[in-house]
Amino acid sequence: MEQTFEEYLKEVKNVHGDRKHKITGSQNTIAGFSYYRKIRPQESKFVLKDYQYLSIIREMNNLLADCLVENKSIRLPSGFGKLEIVKFETKSWIDEGGKFISSKIVDMHNTFKLWHEDEEARLNKIKVRFDEDYIFRIKYSPKGRIYKYNGYFLIKFNRELKHKLSRFIKTSNYDTYLKPSKYAWLKQNGRTSESSQIKY
């Protein structure tokens, strides 16, 4: 019996049954709540339950997400840098070894569909890509940061925020400033030559 595309998709994604979502990266939030419990005033009006504290954090995160989606940059307090959305120009080219290289985003759903229908494409790992001239990304800019040990500091954005931004871009006339490629930036600052091009 021939395997359907839905069965193939579950197999390659290793999905069997309902997916159980796990909350990750929440250690800092829990640690923040523990710190709050140590320093909070004793008056009852300042005492928050854990669910109240977490709901406040969630609401603040939603407000920050809305600001980003509305193309507003967010400067973090205490010199922790800035959050913003930038766009990059996508490019495709053939390198000197004849290998195809592209910065366009891979369309995994249609790629899996192609692999299900075409065994040769799967073996050669041929990918289907979105034909977009630009891609948008949420970027953490460390410019102006004043904290120490910056190599240990990381900001990760969850899938919900990324999907929210993607939906907003597709359904509105969204735009932001274009971030130049590495080569364009190096050339502008006199740090490269025409013979040493870096493709983004």
N, C-alpha and C positions, 0 to 999 in steps of 0.2 A: 504493500500500500504506500502510495507516494505521500511524503511528508508535506503538510501544508505550510504556508509561510508563517502563520501564527505559531505553529509547533516549532518550526525552525528558529523563530525569533526568541521563544522561551528557552530553547536549548543554548543558543549562543550567548544569551544574557544571563543564563543560569537562574532563570526565574521559575520556581515551582511553587504554586500556591500564592496566597496573598503576600505582598511585600510588607515587611515590618520595618517601618522607618525608625531609625535611631537618632537621638539627639547627640551630636558630637560637638566638640569644641566648647562645651558649656562649663568647663572647669573654672574659667575666670569669673563667670557669673555667680557660681556657687561660692567661690572664694570671696567675691565681693559681698555677698550676703553675709558670710561669716564675719567679715571685717566690719560690716554695718552693725551687726549684733554686738560687737565689742565696743564700738564707739558711740552708739546711739544714746540720746538722752533718755532718762528713765521715765519721763512723762508719758502717759498712755497714748496721747495723740501722736507721738513720734514712733510708736511701736508698730511695726509692720509684720504681718504674717509672711511666710515664704512665698505664698501664691500672690500676695499683694506686691511684694518686691519684684517678683518675676514679671508680673503684668505691667509694671511701670517700665521695666527694662524693655519688654516686648513693644510697648507703645512708643517708646523713644526710638527704638530701631525702625519701627514702621514710619515714623516722622522723618527720620534720616533717609530712609529709602525713597519716600515721596519727594524729598528735596533733590535727590540725585536724579530721579526720573524726570523731574521738572527742569533738569539741566542747571541746577544750582550747585556750586561747589561748597564743600563743608570743611571749614578750618577747625581741626581738632584742638581742644584746649591744652594748656601746659606745653606748647611747642611740639605737639605730636604729628605735625605735618597736615596734609590736606587730602580730602577725597574728592574726586571729580570723574566725569565721564569724558573720554576722548575717543576720536575715531581714527582708524588707520586705513590707509589705502591698500587694497589687496593686490597682489601681483602673482604672476605665474611665469615661469621661464624654464628653459632647458640648460642644465649646467654643462661644463666642459666634458663630463663623462657621459653625456646623453641622458641623464636622469631628470625626470620631470619634477619640478619643485613648485609648490604653490602655498601662499599664505591664506587662501580662501578656506572657510570653515567646512569641515566634512559633514555631509548630510548622512548621518548614520542609518536612519530608517531606510532611505532609498539605497544606501550602500549594501545593507543586509538583504534587501529585496533583490538587488542585482546578483549578489553572491548565491542566493537561493535558486535563482533561475539560471545562472551561468557558472558552472564549476570552474572553468578556466579563469574567469574574472576573480573568483575567490582564491584560487591558488596563486595568482599573480598579485593579489591584494590591491586590485583596482578600486579606487574610491570615487564616489559621487560627491561633488562639492556644490555648495550654494553659489550661484552666479551673482555675487554681490560685489559692487565696486569698493565698498567700505565695510569695515566691521567696527562695532562699538564695544568698548571695554570700560569697566569700572577700574579706575587707577588710583592707587595710593601714592601720593607724591610726598617724599620725605623732605622736600626742600624747606629749609628753615627750622628743621627739628633740632631740639636742644638736649634731648635725653641721651644718656650713655647706653652702651651695649646695644646699639641699634641692630647688630647682626642677629639678635635674639627676638626681635620684635616683628610680628607678622599679622597682617589683616587678611582674612579670608571672607569672601562673600558667598552666602548660601544660594542654593539653586532657585529658591523662591524669588529672591531679589533679581537674579539674572533673568528669570522667566518674565517677571513683571516688566523689566526694562525692554525685553524683546517684544512683548506684546504691545507696549507703548510705542515703540519705534515703528512697528508694522501698521499700527492703526492711526498714526498721526504724522504730521509734517515735522518730525523730530530732526534736529541737527545740532552739532557742536563743533568745536574747533578741531582742525586736522593736525594730528601729531606727525611731524616729519619722520622719515626713515632715519636709521642710524647714519647712513652715508650722507644724507642731506645735512644732518646736524653737524657731523664731523667736518664736512666741507665748509659749512657756514662759519665754523669756528677755526678754520685753517689747520685742521689736524689730519688731513688726508690729501691724497693726490688723485688725479683722474685714473691712474693706473692701478689703484688699490680700492676698487669699488666694493662696497658691502651692500648686498641686497637684503632688504627686509622681508 
